[in-house]
């Protein structure tokens, strides 16, 4: 559900391959966008309310 317009300034994410998250991705070779490959790890992510 979306209740407001998209705001690029509020876009957030974490690095998909962050080992501290503990996910075992069943993947071979992957292609990651430049934008997604520069996301922070969970421990370095910005905290917001």
Order of alpha helices (4+ residues) and beta strands (2+ residues): alpha
